[in-house]
């Protein structure tokens, strides 16, 4: 697996060969005479793909700062969420302890030897 800075990590460049790709497209070729938009779309996609491949270094240089900025913002949001979650957990723990203390005090109000009634 060859990793380059402009590809997603973990993506293997050695995918299916040209013949396998062509064989996968053949079943869809029968729809082209009925709807030429498929052919027009394929040509447009090919042109855009070729231009993107030719300018991949420039695109990677432009996208890198944006991705780093997004990662930094995401890290900050994750830290805020973690702090808020810990705060909520602490509040829930305090409320739970308060409810448990009230439940224990209610249980103590029954006279010793008497069993509480359940309806």
C-alpha positions in Angstrom: 0.0 0.0 0.0 1.4 3.3 -1.1 0.4 6.3 1.0 0.6 9.8 -0.4 -0.3 13.1 1.3 -3.3 13.7 -1.0 -5.0 10.3 -0.5 -7.0 9.2 2.4 -4.9 7.1 4.8 -5.6 3.4 4.4 -6.7 3.6 0.8 -4.9 1.2 -1.4 -4.0 2.5 -4.8 -3.7 -0.9 -6.3 -7.5 -1.4 -6.9 -9.1 -3.3 -9.7 -7.3 -3.2 -13.0 -8.5 -1.5 -16.2 -10.1 -4.6 -17.6 -12.1 -5.2 -14.4 -13.3 -1.6 -14.4 -14.3 -1.9 -18.1 -16.1 -5.2 -17.5 -18.0 -3.6 -14.6 -19.2 -0.8 -16.9 -20.3 -2.9 -19.8 -23.8 -3.9 -18.4 -24.7 -0.2 -18.1 -23.7 0.5 -21.7 -27.0 -0.8 -23.0 -28.8 2.2 -21.5 -26.7 4.8 -23.4 -28.7 4.7 -26.7 -31.9 5.3 -24.7 -30.5 8.1 -22.7 -27.5 10.0 -24.0 -27.2 11.9 -20.7 -25.2 8.9 -19.4 -22.6 9.5 -22.1 -22.5 13.2 -21.6 -22.2 12.7 -17.8 -19.4 10.2 -18.3 -17.5 12.6 -20.5 -18.0 15.5 -18.1 -16.9 13.3 -15.2 -13.8 12.1 -17.1 -12.8 15.7 -17.9 -13.2 16.8 -14.3 -11.3 13.7 -13.1 -8.5 14.4 -15.5 -8.3 18.1 -14.5 -8.3 17.1 -10.8 -5.6 14.5 -11.4 -3.5 17.1 -13.2 -3.9 19.7 -10.4 -3.7 17.2 -7.5 -0.7 18.9 -5.9 -2.4 22.3 -6.0 -5.6 20.9 -4.6 -3.7 19.1 -1.8 -1.8 22.2 -0.9 -5.1 24.2 -0.7 -7.0 21.5 1.2 -4.3 20.7 3.8 -4.7 24.0 5.8 -8.5 23.6 5.7 -8.3 20.0 6.9 -5.9 21.0 9.7 -8.2 23.8 10.8 -11.2 21.5 10.9 -9.2 18.9 12.9 -8.2 21.6 15.4 -11.8 22.8 15.7 -13.0 19.2 16.1 -10.5 18.6 18.8 -11.7 21.8 20.7 -15.3 20.7 20.3 -14.5 17.2 21.6 -12.8 18.7 24.6 -15.8 20.9 25.3 -18.1 18.0 25.0 -15.9 15.9 27.3 -15.9 18.7 29.9 -19.7 19.1 29.6 -20.2 15.4 29.9 -18.1 15.1 33.0 -20.1 18.1 34.5 -23.4 16.3 33.7 -22.1 13.1 35.2 -21.1 14.8 38.4 -24.5 16.5 38.6 -26.3 13.2 38.0 -24.1 11.5 40.6 -25.0 14.2 43.2 -28.7 14.0 42.4 -28.5 10.2 42.7 -26.8 10.4 46.1 -29.5 12.9 47.2 -32.3 10.6 46.1 -30.6 7.6 47.7 -30.2 9.5 51.0 -33.9 10.5 50.9 -34.8 6.8 50.3 -32.7 5.7 53.2 -34.2 8.3 55.5 -37.8 7.2 54.5 -36.9 3.6 55.3 -35.7 4.7 58.7 -39.1 6.3 59.6 -40.8 2.9 59.8 -40.7 1.6 63.4 -38.3 -1.3 64.0 -40.0 -4.6 63.7 -42.8 -3.3 61.4 -42.7 -4.2 57.7 -43.6 -1.6 55.2 -46.7 -2.3 53.2 -46.7 -2.5 49.5 -49.8 -2.0 47.5 
